[in-house]
């Protein structure tokens, strides 16, 4: 009987599978206000709370109370679209 360490190709495939599972398990943070939505995958270089606070401040500065208004037609149209 052999284990995966005796077969380098099998070991590489196992390592790739583990990395893919770890990447898929990473959490993201979602900011949603009205119809505005932003998702961020945190790293050690990003302070998510500060980043979202700054984003909210800029949105309020630019749009004020209109930021909280929701246009149902626009919201339903955007719900199925992904932007990258």
Number of C-alpha atoms within 10 A of each C-alpha: 2 6 8 12 10 9 10 10 11 13 14 13 12 13 12 12 12 12 12 11 11 10 10 9 9 9 10 10 13 12 13 11 13 12 16 13 9 11 11 14 11 13 8 6 6 11 10 17 10 10 12 17 12 12 14 16 12 12 16 14 11 11 10 11 10 11 16 13 10 13 10 10 8 10 13 11 9 13 9 7 7 6 4 2
